[in-house]
């Protein structure tokens, strides 16, 4: 299973904290993460594994939406 992570600039730190708080559960359930570029870079800096798309304004939101439509996320 893959979960998409997209966060407003003012909420990126909160999203990283949320993921860090639940990383054990994500690992136990074999859940991978995909994120828009900037959000993903925040997750990577926190030592979390994530597949990064483009930044939202550059089409990252659309890339994630495409994966949703295809049933990959």
MOUR-V844189 format. One record per pair of residues at least 12 apart in sequence whose C-alpha atoms are under 6 Angstrom apart, sorted by the first residue. I is the first residue (numbers start at 1). GAP is how many residues later the second one is. Records with the same first field share a line. If there is no record, write none. Layout:
I = GAP, GAP
//
This chain:
1 = 30
2 = 29, 30, 31, 71
3 = 30, 70
4 = 29, 30, 31
5 = 30
6 = 29, 30
16 = 27
33 = 17
34 = 16, 17, 18
35 = 17
36 = 16, 17, 18, 19, 20, 24
37 = 15, 16, 17, 18
38 = 17
40 = 12
//
